Amino acid sequence: MNRFVIIGCGNAGFTAAIKLREINEKYDITLITDEDYPPYCRCLLTYFIENRVSKRFLFEPGIESLKKFNINFIKGKKVESVDVEKQKIKLSGGKGVNFSKLLIATGGEPAKPKFNYRRELPIFTLRKFDDALKIKDSFKRGDTAIVEGGGLVSLKALLALREIGVKIKWIVKSDYILSFLIDKFSGEFIKDIVLEKGGIEIFNNDSITDVTINGDKLIIKTEKGKEFEAAGVIVGKGVKPTPLNFTKEIRFKDGYLTNDFLETSISNIYAAGDCNIVYDIAHNKRWKVPLWPLAGEQGIVAAYNMAFGNIREYFGATAINSFSIYENNIITGGKKKIYENETIDFFEKVSVIKEGKILKKFIYKDDSLKGFVLVNDIKNAGKYLWQIRENRKEA
């Protein structure tokens, strides 16, 4: 009897479990998570912080789906080891789970703060529901929050806190915000949107060095010599996958190295989502592309290959981010910028209209679209994404 086991219940793991059930109603499917909650959408955590969605709204769909699709669910257990030869997983508490096919969908852990601080201080990362719960309980209207890290998680977190009346000081190591997603021109354009309603200050080219406490206030010092008081600090510096403990060597370098069918270097063990290294179509290279919708795509491909043998290739990922800042809608996709050594091969087209409220920026190589940034004119984003994917070339 096939025993399909999935470690991790984010979008990759949960989507794979549902697809396996759709393929065969008799499969033995087990989903394991180290969290104490049913599957939920991590993208909604900042909405929970700002009271736009409830705890029930977050968890009820996952509870219903586990029941509907008859998925064995083990929560609150960490994987201590994977015995490849015996095809058995050891969980914290001593329980063992047997498998015939295994999917690793463990995502990654948030990067830890690099500055000096005591562990009991209100310093947070945002990856899981418990993180969101702590942040929500730690800030009230009129407080000041320090947010370090210039990425999308930091942006969404600070916008959520601003909506509940928290003042924000945003410390960004690079010389513009969202540098992992976009070029400097687009970053400066979006920065003006972030700042237009007030309550947010941005400090570029700086980082936190020390956090101490004085009474009920944190004292935050930076590399440039600035000093702030705040109720807490949120650090958003990306995520880093860590390998599970296998009894047999598995190929891992900043993520699991898989073949075109998302199978790892160990037969019958697959990987999908943020813990995986995949081919990036727009950048023509293999690396992590840690995005929620792409994790779901990989979960579906992995499920088919676990069920039928390696029949479905994963042709590659194209990064796409969709988010809003107040009433402004933004979508970015594909290649984010042209580097100095690429100016011969790549060029860009930029359009700014309607008093600077609309930005359309495209990156091309020859006549092939490789990347785009759209602000407040997003209707053709799907078409642009399709164009990038159709011009793919294997790395």
C-alpha positions in Angstrom: 0.0 0.0 0.0 1.3 3.5 -0.9 2.0 5.6 2.1 2.5 9.2 1.1 3.9 11.5 3.8 4.3 15.2 3.5 6.5 17.2 5.9 5.2 20.8 6.1 1.7 22.2 5.6 2.3 25.4 3.8 1.0 25.9 0.2 3.4 23.3 -1.3 2.6 20.6 1.3 -1.1 21.2 1.6 -1.7 21.5 -2.1 0.2 18.3 -2.7 -1.9 16.4 -0.1 -5.1 17.6 -1.7 -3.9 16.7 -5.2 -2.9 13.2 -4.1 -6.4 12.7 -2.7 -8.0 13.9 -5.9 -5.8 11.4 -7.8 -6.8 8.4 -5.6 -9.4 8.3 -2.8 -7.7 5.3 -1.3 -4.2 6.6 -0.8 -2.8 6.8 2.7 -1.8 10.4 3.0 -0.2 12.0 6.1 0.6 15.6 6.6 3.0 16.7 9.4 3.6 20.1 10.8 5.6 21.5 13.7 2.9 24.1 14.3 0.0 23.6 16.6 -2.5 24.7 14.0 -4.3 23.4 10.9 -3.1 24.5 7.4 -3.6 28.2 6.8 -2.5 30.9 4.3 0.6 32.7 5.6 -0.2 35.6 3.2 -3.0 36.6 5.5 -1.0 36.9 8.7 -0.6 40.7 8.4 -4.3 41.0 7.8 -4.8 39.2 11.1 -2.5 41.7 12.8 -4.5 44.6 11.5 -7.8 42.9 12.4 -9.0 42.5 8.8 -9.4 38.7 9.3 -10.2 36.6 12.3 -8.5 33.5 13.7 -11.5 31.5 12.6 -11.2 32.9 9.1 -7.6 31.8 8.9 -8.0 28.2 10.2 -11.6 27.1 9.2 -10.8 26.4 5.5 -7.9 24.2 6.5 -9.9 22.3 9.1 -12.7 21.7 6.6 -10.3 20.6 3.8 -8.5 18.1 6.1 -11.8 16.5 6.8 -13.2 16.7 3.3 -10.1 15.1 1.7 -9.5 12.6 4.5 -5.9 13.5 5.2 -4.1 12.2 8.3 -2.9 15.3 10.1 -0.1 15.4 12.7 0.5 18.8 14.3 2.9 20.1 16.8 5.6 17.6 16.0 9.1 18.2 14.8 10.9 15.7 12.5 13.9 14.4 14.4 15.2 12.1 11.7 14.4 10.4 8.4 15.6 6.8 8.1 15.9 6.3 4.3 16.6 2.6 4.3 13.7 1.8 6.7 11.5 4.5 5.1 10.6 5.7 8.6 10.3 9.2 10.1 11.0 9.8 13.8 9.0 12.6 15.3 9.5 14.5 18.6 7.9 12.5 21.4 9.1 9.3 19.9 6.3 8.5 17.4 7.4 6.9 14.1 5.7 7.4 10.7 6.3 5.0 7.8 6.4 6.2 4.2 6.8 4.8 0.7 7.0 8.3 -1.0 8.0 11.4 0.9 7.6 15.1 0.1 9.7 17.7 1.9 7.8 21.0 2.0 9.4 22.5 5.1 9.8 26.0 3.8 12.4 28.0 5.7 13.1 29.7 9.0 13.3 33.5 9.3 16.9 34.9 9.4 17.8 35.7 13.0 18.7 39.2 14.1 22.4 40.0 13.7 22.4 42.7 16.4 23.1 42.3 20.1 20.0 41.8 22.3 18.6 39.8 25.2 16.3 36.9 24.1 13.4 38.0 26.3 13.0 41.4 24.7 10.1 42.0 22.3 12.0 41.4 19.1 10.0 39.4 16.5 10.2 37.8 13.1 7.1 37.0 11.1 6.7 33.6 9.5 4.1 31.6 11.5 0.8 32.3 13.2 2.4 32.4 16.7 4.7 35.2 15.4 1.7 37.2 14.2 -0.1 36.6 17.5 2.9 37.9 19.5 3.2 41.0 17.3 -0.6 41.7 17.5 -0.5 41.5 21.3 2.7 43.6 21.7 1.7 46.8 20.0 -1.1 49.3 20.6 -2.2 52.6 19.1 0.4 55.3 19.7 3.3 52.9 20.1 6.4 53.0 17.9 7.7 49.9 16.1 11.1 49.5 14.5 11.1 47.4 11.4 14.4 46.2 10.0 14.7 44.7 6.5 13.6 46.2 3.2 11.6 43.3 1.8 8.0 42.6 1.2 7.4 40.9 4.6 8.7 44.0 6.3 6.5 46.2 4.2 3.3 44.3 4.8 4.0 44.1 8.5 4.6 47.8 8.9 1.6 48.7 6.8 -0.5 46.4 9.1 0.8 48.1 12.2 0.3 51.5 10.8 -3.4 50.7 10.1 -3.9 50.1 13.9 -2.2 53.4 14.8 1.4 52.3 15.4 4.1 54.7 14.3 6.9 53.1 12.2 10.6 53.6 11.7 11.8 51.4 8.9 15.5 50.6 8.8 16.8 49.3 5.4 20.3 48.1 4.8 20.2 48.9 1.0 19.9 52.3 -0.5 16.2 51.7 -1.5 13.3 49.7 -0.3 12.2 46.3 -1.9 15.7 45.9 -3.5 15.1 42.1 -3.7 12.0 42.7 -5.9 12.8 45.7 -8.1 15.3 48.3 -9.4 16.1 51.5 -7.6 13.9 53.7 -9.9 10.9 51.6 -9.1 11.9 51.5 -5.4 12.0 55.2 -5.1 8.7 55.5 -7.0 7.0 53.1 -4.5 8.7 54.8 -1.5 6.8 58.0 -2.3 3.5 56.0 -2.1 4.6 54.4 1.2 5.3 57.8 2.8 2.3 59.7 1.4 0.0 59.1 4.4 2.5 59.8 7.1 3.3 57.7 10.2 6.3 56.0 8.5 9.9 57.1 8.4 12.5 55.3 6.3 16.2 55.1 7.1 18.3 53.7 4.2 21.9 52.4 4.3 21.6 51.6 8.0 21.2 48.6 10.3 20.6 47.9 14.0 23.6 47.2 16.1 22.2 47.0 19.7 18.8 46.7 21.4 18.6 47.3 25.2 15.7 48.2 27.5 15.1 51.2 29.7 12.0 50.9 31.8 9.2 49.7 29.4 10.9 51.1 26.3 13.5 49.5 24.0 16.5 51.6 23.1 17.6 50.8 19.5 21.0 51.9 18.2 22.1 51.8 14.6 25.3 51.6 12.6 25.0 55.3 11.7 24.8 56.4 15.3 21.0 56.9 15.4 19.1 56.1 18.6 15.4 55.3 18.8 12.8 54.4 21.5 10.2 51.8 20.6 7.8 49.2 22.0 9.3 46.4 19.9 11.3 45.4 16.9 10.3 43.3 13.8 13.1 41.8 11.8 12.4 40.8 8.2 15.6 39.6 6.6 14.4 36.7 4.5 14.2 33.0 5.2 16.7 30.2 5.1 15.9 26.5 4.6 17.6 24.0 6.8 18.0 20.3 5.9 16.3 17.5 7.8 18.4 14.9 9.5 18.7 12.0 7.0 20.4 8.7 7.5 21.7 9.0 3.9 23.4 12.0 2.3 21.1 14.2 0.4 22.1 17.0 -2.0 21.5 20.4 -0.3 22.9 23.8 -0.9 20.8 26.7 0.4 17.9 24.4 -0.4 17.2 20.9 -1.7 18.7 20.2 -5.2 16.1 18.4 -7.2 15.8 17.1 -10.8 13.2 18.2 -13.4 10.6 16.1 -11.6 11.3 17.7 -8.2 12.8 14.5 -6.9 15.8 14.9 -4.6 19.1 12.9 -4.9 17.3 10.2 -2.9 14.8 8.1 -4.8 11.1 8.5 -3.9 11.9 11.6 -1.8 10.7 14.9 -3.3 10.9 18.6 -2.4 8.7 21.6 -3.1 8.3 25.2 -2.1 10.6 27.5 -0.3 13.0 24.8 0.7 13.7 23.9 -2.9 16.2 25.0 -5.6 14.4 25.5 -8.9 15.1 26.8 -12.4 14.2 30.6 -12.6 13.1 31.2 -16.2 13.6 35.0 -16.2 17.1 34.8 -14.7 18.1 31.6 -16.5 19.6 30.1 -13.4 18.8 27.7 -10.5 18.2 29.1 -7.1 15.5 29.7 -4.5 12.3 31.4 -5.7 10.4 31.5 -2.4 6.9 32.6 -3.3 3.5 31.3 -2.1 1.8 30.6 -5.5 5.0 29.0 -6.9 5.0 26.6 -3.9 1.5 25.5 -4.8 2.5 24.9 -8.4 5.4 22.7 -7.2 3.1 20.8 -4.8 0.9 19.8 -7.7 3.8 18.6 -9.8 5.3 16.7 -6.9 2.0 15.0 -6.2 1.7 13.7 -9.8 5.2 12.4 -9.8 4.8 10.7 -6.4 1.6 9.0 -7.6 2.6 7.9 -11.1 6.4 7.9 -11.2 8.2 10.8 -12.8 5.8 11.8 -15.5 5.4 15.6 -15.1 8.4 18.0 -15.4 8.6 21.3 -13.6 9.7 23.6 -16.3 10.7 26.4 -14.1 9.5 29.3 -11.9 8.8 32.9 -12.7 8.8 35.2 -9.7 5.7 37.3 -9.4 4.7 39.5 -6.4 1.3 41.2 -6.1 0.6 43.6 -3.2 -1.1 46.8 -2.4 -0.1 50.0 -0.5 -3.2 51.8 0.6 -5.3 52.1 -2.6 -2.3 51.5 -4.9 -1.9 48.1 -6.6 1.5 46.8 -7.5 2.7 43.7 -9.4 6.3 42.8 -10.2 7.4 39.8 -12.2 10.5 38.1 -13.6 13.9 39.8 -13.7 14.1 42.7 -11.2 16.9 44.9 -12.6 19.7 45.2 -15.2 23.1 44.8 -13.6 26.2 46.6 -14.9 27.6 43.6 -16.7 24.3 43.0 -18.5 23.8 46.4 -20.2 24.9 45.1 -23.6 22.3 42.3 -23.6 19.4 43.9 -21.8 17.4 47.1 -22.1 14.4 48.6 -20.4 11.3 50.7 -21.3 9.7 53.0 -18.7 6.4 54.8 -18.7 5.2 57.2 -15.9 1.8 58.8 -16.4 -1.1 60.5 -14.5 1.0 62.7 -12.3 3.4 59.9 -11.3 0.7 57.6 -10.0 1.1 55.0 -12.7 4.4 53.2 -13.5 5.0 50.6 -16.2 8.5 49.3 -16.5 9.7 46.4 -18.7 13.1 44.7 -19.0 13.9 43.0 -22.3 16.7 40.8 -23.8 16.6 41.1 -27.6 12.8 41.0 -28.2 12.0 38.8 -25.2 10.3 40.2 -22.1 12.3 39.2 -19.0 10.7 41.4 -16.2 8.2 44.0 -15.3 7.0 46.4 -12.6 3.4 47.7 -12.8 1.9 50.3 -10.4 -1.8 51.1 -10.7 -2.1 49.7 -14.2 -1.9 45.9 -13.6 -4.6 44.6 -16.0 -2.1 42.9 -18.4 0.1 41.4 -15.7 -1.0 37.8 -16.6 -0.1 38.4 -20.3 3.3 39.7 -19.4 4.0 36.7 -17.1 2.9 34.3 -19.8 5.4 36.0 -22.2 8.3 35.6 -19.8 7.4 31.9 -19.2 7.1 31.1 -23.0 10.5 32.5 -23.7 12.2 30.2 -21.2 15.6 28.6 -21.9 17.1 25.9 -19.8 20.1 27.0 -17.7 
